[in-house]
Amino acid sequence: MEISLSPTVLTLQEGRRADVQLHGGIGSCTINWDSSDEMVVEFGVPDPHQSTIGVLASGPGSATISAWLGYGPQFQQARCAVRVLPVSIDSIGISPDPVNVSPGENRFISATIVDSEGFELRRSEISWSTSDTAIATIKGLAEHINFAEITGKRMGAATVTASVDGHSVTVPLYVKPSVVYDIWGSSPSDVFAVGSDGTIIHYDGNDWAYMPVESSDLIFGVWGSSGSDVYAVANEGAIYHYDGIGWSAPLGLPPGAGHSY
């Protein structure tokens, strides 16, 4: 008995799903499935013993879904012609929101694009950018539609923007340490914390803010006698002093002094 797919012709709006079923003398044969263009229609890893497969209209265009079984003289194949119609974007978002990354870290983020009915859409032409490339850079991933890779460069705050088809979204971006090693404060509204990648941050009772310091080393200790007399200690014995205005260049320890502070 010859095999066939039902339906043989399928028209979907992008973002929609449908089932395609194989009919005929299947028996216990292994079923192989294929899409001629996964940018138009795709499916997950199919069960080779199931005669029905769920497909996703992933982008506008035309493609063919094929199912075959058997080899040699027993080979049989059936096809379904698929046409995917474009729809308009209603809104776009970025996940996660906000974006947090550490200096030197690469992280994947994604754009969530939906139409007026809430169906998710895929777009390969998304434009990605950061407001300050000295803090973080970003690039779209051709092999993973709707995804981008962001790289933290140095401590600071910026924004990430994704734009497509006249729609755009901007979310906060924070490049901050993955680990805080020590914390000290002269009062609840004057707190210092130190950590990896030369990080010193200060809390004024309302918000945390990054403090410029000439270091990319791990800073593992902080202590002071007042808010205008604070010391931080980093790897290799470097010592930094804060006078209430700014942090000094690394002072260093006397020879043989070790890492005491």
N, C-alpha and C positions, 0 to 999 in steps of 0.2 A: 504494500500500500504506500502510495506517495505521501510525503509529508507536506504540510502547509502551515503558514503563520496566519493568525487571526488577531487583528485585522491585517490585510495585505497593504493597505494605505492608511497612514495615520497622520493627522494634522493636530498640532498642539500649540498653544501659546507657551513662550519660554517660561520656565519655572514650574510648569505643570508636570504631573506624573501620570503614567498609564501602564496597564498590563498588556503584554503581548504573549500569546499562547501558541504553542506548537501542537499541531494535530497530526494524526496518522499512525502508522505502525511503528511506534517508538519502542515498545517492550522494555527491556532492561538496558537499552543502548545508552551510552554516554552522549549527552547533548553538548555541543559546542556553540557558544554565542559570540557575536562580534558586532561592533559598530564601525561603520566606515569613517565616521568623524565624531570623536568624543567631544569636540567643541560644540556640536549640535545636539547629539543625543548620547546619553551614557547610562551605565548601570554599574552596580557594585559587582563583587565577585559572585558569579551565578552558581547555583547548585546544579551540577551536571546531570542530576537525576530528576530535576523538576522541569516540567514542561511549560511553566509560566514564569515570565521574568518581568520585573518592574523596571520601567525606563524613566529617565528624567530628561525633559527638554531643556538642555543646558545653554543653548544659544541659538539665535536666528540662523536659518539656512536649511539645507536638505542633506539627508544622510540615509543610509540603508542599514537596517538591522538584519543580520543573517543568523540562521541556525542550521547546523549540519550534524549529521551522524553517519557512522559507518565509514569504511575505507574501501578503496578499490572498486570492484563491481557493485558493492553494497552502499557506496557513497550516495547520500541524498542531501539536498540543500533547499532551504526555503528562505524567502526574503520578505521584508516589510519596508515599504518606502515611507520615510518620515519627513514631514515638513514642519519646521518650527517657525512660528510667527513672532515677530518682535513685539514687545510691549513697552510702555513708557515707565520711566523710573518715577516713583513717588517720593522716596526719601532714601538717605544714605547715612550710615553710622559707622563708627570705628570701634572695634573690640580688641583689647580692653580699653576702657575709658575711666580714668586717665591711663596713659602709657607710662610704665615705670621700667627703667633699665639701668644697669650699672655701667661704669666706664669699661670699655673693652668687651662688653657683652653684646651678643647678637640675639635678637628676639623677633619672633614672628608675630605680626598683627594682621588683622583682616578687616575688610570693608563689608558691612552688611547692607546690601542693596535690596530694596523691596518695591513692588508695584502697589497700585492703589488697593489691591485685594489682599495684600500682605504676603504674596508669594516672593520668595527670595530669588534674586537674579544674579547672573554672573557676567562680569565685564572684564575683558582683557586689556582695555584701553584706559584703565584708571591711572590718573596722574597723582603721584605721591610726593610730598615735600615736607621739610621741617623748617621752622622759622629761623633756626640758627644752626648751620652745618658745623660750627665749631663745637656745639654741644652734642649733636647727634646727626647722623646721616640715614637716609632711607632709600630703598630701591624696591621696585615691584618685582614679583617673581613670575616669570613667564610660564613656568611649569606648574604653578599653583595659582589658578585664577582667583582674584579677589584678595590675595595675600601679598604682604610686603615684609621685607626684613629690615629692621632698624638696628643701628649700631651706636652704642653710647660712646662718646668721645671724651667728654670731661663733665664735671659736676655742673649742674645748673638747671634752669627751667626754660622750656620752650613750648612750641606747639607742633602738632602733626596735622596735616591737611590731606584729605583725599578728594579728588574732583573727577567727575565723569558726567558726560551728557548734560552739561549745564548745571549740575548739582554738586555741592561741596559740603564738607563737614570738617570742623577743626576741633581737636580735643587737646587737653593739657598733656605735656610730656615732661617727665622729671628724670633726670640722670642723677642717681644717688647711690651711696654705697650699699653693697649687699650685706655688710656686717658692721655694726657699731661695737667698738671694743671698750670704751670707757666714757663716763659722763660725770660732770662736776658742775656745780652752780653756786653762785654767791647768794642767790635768792630764787624763789619760784619764778621770777620774771627775768632771770639772768642765768641761763643754763647753757653749757657747752658740751657737745658730744663729738667724739672722734672715731675714725674708723679707717677702712681700707681706701686705697687710691688717693691718699693725701686729703682725706675728708675732715673738715672741721665745720660743724653746723652750730648755729646759735638760736636759742629760744628766748623771745622777749616777753613772754606771757601771753602772746596771741598766735604767733606763727614761728615756724622754723625757717631759717635762711642760711644759705651757704656762705662761708667766709673765705675770701681769697687767701691762699697760702702757697708758697713756692715749694710744693712737694707733690709727688705722685706715689710716695711710699705709704706703707701701712703705719698709721699713727695709733699707738696702742695705749697711751696714757695722757690724762689731762688733770691739772690741779692748779689752784691759785689761792691768793690771799684776799683778793677782791676782784670785782669785775674789770678793773683796769690793770691787773697784775696776774696774768694767767700764763701757765706754761703747758706745752704739749710736747710729748716725746715720741719719736718715730724710730723705725728700723735704723740700724747702723749708728745709733746714738745721737741722731740729729735732734736738737731742741729748738722749739719755736716759742717766742714770747709775744704776748698780746698786751698792749699798753692802753687799751680802751679805744684806740683809733684803728689799729691794724696789726697784723702779725708780721714779725720780723723775718728776715731770711734765716735759714738754719744756723744756729750758733755752734753746734757740735759740743762734745764732751771733752774735758781734758784727757790726755793720754792715760790709759789705765783706769779710767773712772767707771767703765762698764756702763750699765743701763739703769742706774739708780736715779730717782727723781723724787 
